[in-house]
């Protein structure tokens, strides 16, 4: 096989989130270390991990790379990776968007651009980047299901839940191993509070998403969210201990943030997990020595607060504040950290210290643009749930009522939302309404459990 053929194989592995993508990328460079797309692919793989150490190694790799005779198409990819290596997530995303206008069937450009939209929390681009290319694809194209899976996730993040479910299901029917499509469907159920449907959907496809892919941990995280919504604490913890942070855990940031995020939801529910949080402290310390991605920083702080290591949380925040005072022109993470990352981290620390009014004062002003520091709606819900809980504990009842009303209006089948409605009603002195809301939560949890059994 020549370098181009190895790159094509690597792209297929990447679209299926299979670890073999690394071997295929190595093979492409071994076949021709000057092949422009082999260089671009290797750089993308190093930069999409959100690991600062990988980004540093990739910058060194790019400095030494000598691409031969790149075409305009190849050069656009090389320009994108250079922008990404410099920390310009948004500029790299725009370069790839322009590229896919000219080359809508470039699966690598679509996939990398899609991930950058995810890292920057851009729901509109998650939808429209892929949607703009979709008509250039044909149902018999080998990667058509993967493109559909990407589009399904973009539709979900943009709020088109019915359309997203249909498109995601079609992607998975065409390619049962399209784990991103499976993930997109799971998201639609999460965002609608359809936890029973989510559990059943994942149960029916366990062999397709739980093995042979490095995306299995995140999908198990979704399973854990469904279990929590159903009130099945033991099942969620079993998932945590066996997959999210168990003996086989990689210790990578993308896995550590899922672990911290699930435990934080336990803490919000009055079920602290100090020992499990403590096991996350050292891995996070190794990955937050320098500022790289504000979304990761927030999850490191969740772990520190959950473990009672306020010294580490305060030190991380102080380091990021100092970093914001340095010249970082063109680095996307600077605005992400300033506008969202630092306020969220401070709010998490305040919550741990029982300073609930401070939590509210920090989060209310930014709640309309928390998406700017990346992640999905489901992931960022940890921040919004922190605000709900803090408003209740601070006795800010008009705000708590409004926040819970917002949630109930879009997810009326969520037991969590009805439990919070019961707390609001009780705090307002309406015991009858509190009993009714708690009963509705129990009824929904039972119905969901029955449907998923």
C-alpha positions in Angstrom: 0.0 0.0 0.0 1.2 3.5 -0.7 0.9 6.5 1.6 -2.4 7.7 0.2 -4.0 4.3 0.6 -2.7 4.2 4.3 -4.3 7.6 4.8 -7.6 6.4 3.4 -7.5 3.5 5.7 -6.7 5.7 8.7 -9.6 8.0 7.9 -11.9 5.0 8.0 -10.5 4.0 11.3 -10.9 7.6 12.6 -14.5 7.8 11.5 -15.2 4.7 13.5 -13.1 5.9 16.5 -10.9 2.8 16.3 -7.5 2.7 17.9 -6.1 1.3 14.7 -6.1 4.8 13.3 -2.7 5.3 15.0 -1.1 2.3 13.3 -2.5 3.3 9.9 -1.2 6.9 10.3 2.3 5.5 11.2 2.2 3.3 8.1 1.3 6.3 5.9 4.3 8.3 7.2 6.5 5.2 6.9 5.5 4.9 3.3 6.2 8.5 2.5 7.2 10.9 5.3 6.8 13.9 2.9 3.2 13.0 1.9 1.2 16.1 2.8 -2.0 14.4 3.9 0.0 11.9 6.0 1.6 14.9 7.8 -1.8 16.6 8.3 -3.4 13.4 9.6 -0.7 12.8 12.1 -1.0 16.4 13.3 -4.8 16.2 13.6 -4.5 13.0 15.7 -2.1 14.8 18.1 -4.1 17.9 18.4 -7.6 16.5 18.9 -6.8 14.7 22.2 -7.0 18.0 24.1 -3.8 17.0 25.9 -1.3 19.8 26.2 1.6 17.4 26.0 0.3 16.0 22.7 0.0 19.5 21.3 3.6 20.2 22.2 4.8 17.1 20.5 2.7 17.9 17.5 4.2 21.4 17.2 7.7 19.8 17.2 6.5 17.3 14.6 5.2 20.0 12.3 8.3 22.1 12.7 10.4 19.2 11.4 7.9 18.0 8.7 8.8 18.7 5.0 5.6 18.2 2.9 6.3 17.7 -0.8 4.4 19.5 -3.5 1.1 20.0 -1.7 -1.9 20.6 -3.9 -4.3 23.5 -2.9 -6.5 20.9 -1.2 -3.5 19.5 0.8 -2.3 23.0 1.6 -5.6 23.9 3.2 -5.3 20.9 5.5 -1.7 21.9 6.4 -2.9 25.5 7.1 -5.6 24.1 9.3 -3.3 22.0 11.4 -0.8 24.9 11.7 -3.7 27.1 13.1 -4.8 24.4 15.4 -1.3 23.8 16.6 -1.0 27.5 17.4 -4.2 27.2 19.5 -6.5 28.8 17.1 -9.4 26.4 17.2 -11.8 28.8 15.5 -9.4 29.7 12.7 -8.7 26.1 12.0 -12.5 25.4 11.9 -13.0 28.2 9.5 -10.2 27.0 7.2 -11.8 23.5 7.1 -15.3 25.0 6.5 -13.9 26.8 3.5 -12.3 23.6 2.3 -15.4 21.6 2.5 -17.3 24.1 0.4 -14.9 23.3 -2.4 -14.5 19.6 -1.4 -17.7 18.5 0.3 -16.7 14.8 0.1 -13.6 15.3 2.1 -14.5 13.1 5.1 -11.4 14.0 7.1 -12.1 17.7 6.8 -15.7 17.2 7.9 -14.7 15.0 10.8 -12.0 17.3 12.1 -14.1 20.4 11.6 -17.0 18.7 13.4 -14.8 18.0 16.4 -13.6 21.6 16.5 -17.2 22.7 16.5 -17.7 20.4 19.5 -14.6 21.7 21.3 -15.9 25.3 20.8 -19.5 24.5 21.6 -20.8 25.9 18.2 -24.1 24.1 17.8 -25.0 25.9 14.6 -21.8 24.9 12.9 -22.1 21.4 14.2 -25.3 21.2 12.2 -24.6 23.3 9.2 -21.0 22.3 8.4 -22.1 18.8 7.7 -25.5 19.8 6.4 -23.9 21.9 3.7 -21.9 18.9 2.4 -24.6 16.3 2.7 -26.2 16.5 -0.8 -22.8 15.8 -2.3 -22.8 12.4 -0.7 -24.6 9.3 -2.0 -26.2 6.6 0.1 -23.9 4.0 -1.5 -20.7 5.9 -0.4 -18.8 3.9 2.1 -18.6 6.8 4.6 -22.2 8.1 4.0 -23.4 6.5 7.3 -20.6 8.3 9.2 -21.5 11.6 7.7 -25.1 11.0 8.7 -23.9 10.2 12.2 -22.1 13.5 12.4 -25.2 15.3 11.0 -27.4 13.7 13.6 -25.2 15.0 16.4 -25.2 18.5 14.9 -29.0 18.3 14.6 -29.3 17.3 18.3 -27.0 20.0 19.5 -29.1 22.5 17.5 -32.3 21.3 19.2 -33.8 19.3 16.3 -34.4 16.2 18.4 -36.9 14.3 16.2 -34.9 14.9 13.0 -31.7 14.0 14.9 -33.1 10.7 16.1 -34.3 9.7 12.6 -31.0 10.6 11.0 -28.9 8.9 13.7 -31.0 5.7 13.5 -30.5 5.7 9.7 -26.8 6.1 10.1 -26.6 3.1 12.5 -28.9 1.0 10.4 -26.5 1.5 7.5 -23.4 1.0 9.6 -24.0 -0.6 13.0 -20.4 0.3 14.0 -21.0 4.0 13.5 -20.4 4.8 17.2 -20.8 8.5 16.7 -24.3 7.9 15.2 -25.1 5.7 18.2 -23.9 8.5 20.5 -26.0 11.0 18.6 -29.2 9.0 19.2 -28.2 8.6 22.9 -27.9 12.4 23.1 -31.4 12.9 21.7 -32.8 10.7 24.5 -30.8 12.5 27.1 -32.0 15.9 26.0 -35.6 14.8 26.0 -35.4 13.0 29.4 -36.2 9.7 27.6 -33.8 7.7 29.8 -35.7 4.4 29.4 -35.4 4.6 25.6 -31.8 5.5 26.0 -31.0 2.5 28.1 -32.8 0.2 25.8 -31.2 1.6 22.7 -27.7 1.2 24.1 -28.5 -2.3 25.5 -29.6 -3.4 22.1 -26.3 -2.4 20.6 -23.7 -3.2 23.3 -21.4 -5.2 21.0 -21.3 -2.4 18.5 -20.2 0.4 20.8 -18.5 -1.2 23.8 -15.6 -2.9 22.1 -13.0 -2.1 19.4 -13.4 1.6 19.8 -11.8 4.3 22.0 -15.2 6.0 22.2 -16.7 3.3 24.5 -15.9 5.1 27.7 -17.9 8.2 26.7 -20.9 6.1 25.6 -20.8 4.3 29.0 -20.9 7.7 30.6 -24.2 8.3 28.8 -25.4 5.0 30.1 -24.5 6.2 33.6 -26.5 9.4 33.1 -29.5 7.3 32.1 -29.1 5.1 35.2 -28.9 8.2 37.4 -32.1 9.6 35.9 -33.8 6.3 36.6 -32.6 6.5 40.2 -30.3 3.5 39.8 -27.3 4.7 41.8 -25.7 1.3 42.1 -25.8 0.8 38.4 -24.2 4.2 37.7 -21.4 3.5 40.2 -20.8 0.1 38.8 -20.3 1.7 35.4 -18.0 4.2 37.0 -15.8 1.7 38.8 -15.6 -0.8 35.9 -15.2 1.6 32.9 -15.0 5.4 33.7 -12.2 5.1 36.1 -11.3 1.5 36.6 -8.3 -0.8 36.2 -8.2 -0.3 32.5 -8.6 3.4 32.4 -6.2 5.3 30.2 -5.9 8.4 32.3 -6.5 10.7 29.3 -8.3 13.9 29.8 -11.2 12.9 27.6 -11.9 10.0 30.0 -11.1 11.8 33.2 -13.6 14.5 32.4 -16.4 11.9 32.0 -15.4 10.4 35.4 -15.4 13.7 37.2 -18.7 14.8 35.5 -20.5 11.7 36.7 -19.2 12.0 40.2 -20.1 15.7 40.3 -23.7 14.7 39.6 -23.6 12.4 42.7 -22.2 15.3 44.8 -25.0 17.6 43.6 -27.5 15.0 44.7 -26.0 15.0 48.2 -24.1 11.8 47.7 -20.4 12.9 47.9 -17.8 10.5 46.6 -14.6 11.7 48.2 -12.6 8.5 47.7 -13.5 8.2 44.1 -12.8 11.9 43.5 -9.5 11.5 45.2 -8.4 8.9 42.7 -8.8 11.5 40.0 -6.6 14.1 41.6 -3.2 12.9 40.6 -4.1 12.2 36.9 -5.7 15.6 36.6 -2.6 17.3 38.1 -0.5 15.7 35.4 -2.7 17.2 32.7 -3.4 20.8 34.0 0.2 22.0 34.4 -0.4 24.5 31.6 -3.5 26.1 30.1 -4.8 24.4 27.0 -8.5 23.8 27.2 -10.8 25.5 29.7 -13.4 22.7 29.5 -10.8 20.3 30.9 -9.9 22.7 33.6 -13.4 22.8 34.9 -13.6 19.1 35.2 -10.2 19.0 37.0 -11.7 21.5 39.5 -14.7 19.2 40.0 -12.3 16.5 41.0 -10.3 18.7 43.3 -13.4 20.1 45.0 -14.9 16.6 45.3 -11.8 15.3 46.9 -11.5 18.3 49.3 -8.3 19.6 47.6 -9.2 23.2 47.6 -5.6 24.1 47.6 -5.2 22.5 44.1 -8.4 24.1 42.9 -7.4 27.6 44.1 -3.9 27.1 42.6 -5.3 26.1 39.2 -7.6 29.1 39.1 -4.8 31.5 40.1 -2.6 30.0 37.4 -5.2 30.5 34.8 -5.8 34.1 35.9 -2.1 34.8 35.6 -2.0 33.1 32.2 -4.8 35.4 31.0 -2.5 38.4 31.6 0.0 37.1 29.1 -0.1 37.8 25.3 -2.0 34.9 23.7 -3.1 36.5 20.5 -5.0 34.1 18.3 -5.3 31.4 21.1 -9.0 30.4 21.3 -8.6 29.1 24.9 -7.8 32.6 26.2 -11.3 33.9 25.6 -12.8 30.5 26.6 -11.0 30.6 29.9 -11.7 34.3 30.6 -15.4 34.3 29.7 -16.4 30.9 30.9 -13.6 28.7 32.3 -12.5 30.9 35.3 -16.1 31.8 36.4 -17.2 28.2 36.2 -14.1 27.0 38.2 -14.7 29.7 40.8 -18.4 28.6 41.1 -17.5 25.0 41.6 -15.1 25.9 44.4 -17.7 28.2 46.0 -20.3 25.4 45.8 -17.9 23.0 47.5 -17.4 25.5 50.3 -21.1 26.1 50.7 -21.0 29.6 49.4 -24.2 29.2 47.4 -25.0 32.9 46.9 -21.5 33.3 45.3 -22.3 30.3 43.0 -25.4 32.0 41.8 -23.7 35.4 41.3 -20.9 33.7 39.3 -23.1 31.6 37.0 -26.2 33.7 36.3 -24.3 36.3 34.2 -22.6 33.6 32.0 -25.4 31.1 31.7 -26.3 32.3 28.2 -22.9 31.6 26.8 -21.5 28.7 28.8 -21.4 26.8 25.5 -18.4 28.9 24.4 -16.0 26.7 26.4 -17.0 23.6 24.6 -18.6 20.3 25.1 -22.2 19.2 24.5 -25.5 20.3 26.1 -25.5 17.0 28.1 -22.0 17.7 29.4 -22.6 21.3 30.2 -25.7 20.4 32.1 -23.4 19.8 35.1 -22.9 23.6 35.2 -26.6 24.3 35.0 -27.5 21.7 37.6 -24.9 23.3 39.9 -26.8 26.6 39.4 -30.1 25.0 40.2 -28.8 23.4 43.3 -27.1 26.5 44.5 -30.2 28.7 44.0 -32.2 26.2 46.1 -29.6 26.1 48.9 -29.1 29.8 48.9 -32.9 30.3 49.3 -33.0 32.2 46.0 -36.5 30.8 45.4 -37.8 33.0 42.6 -34.7 32.1 40.6 -34.9 28.4 41.5 -38.5 28.4 40.4 -37.6 29.9 37.1 -34.7 27.6 36.4 -36.7 24.5 37.2 -39.6 25.8 35.2 -37.2 26.2 32.2 -36.1 22.6 32.6 -39.5 21.1 33.0 -40.8 23.0 29.9 -38.3 21.3 27.6 -37.9 17.9 29.5 -41.2 17.1 31.2 -40.4 13.4 31.3 -37.3 13.9 33.5 -37.6 12.6 37.0 -34.7 14.9 38.1 -36.7 18.0 37.0 -39.8 16.9 38.9 -37.7 16.2 42.0 -36.4 19.8 41.8 -39.9 21.0 41.2 -40.9 19.3 44.4 -38.1 21.0 46.3 -39.1 24.4 45.0 -42.7 23.9 45.9 -41.9 22.7 49.4 -39.6 25.7 49.9 -42.4 28.0 48.8 -44.7 26.3 51.3 -46.9 24.4 48.8 -46.8 20.9 50.3 -49.5 19.6 48.0 -47.7 20.7 44.9 -44.5 19.2 46.3 -46.1 15.8 47.0 -47.6 15.8 43.5 -44.3 16.7 41.8 -42.4 14.0 43.8 -45.1 11.5 42.9 -44.7 12.4 39.2 -40.9 11.9 39.5 -41.4 8.4 41.0 -43.9 7.5 38.3 -41.6 8.6 35.5 -38.7 6.7 37.0 -40.8 3.6 37.2 -42.1 3.9 33.7 -38.6 4.4 32.3 -37.3 1.4 34.2 -40.1 -0.8 33.0 -39.5 0.2 29.4 -35.8 -0.5 29.7 -36.2 -3.8 31.5 
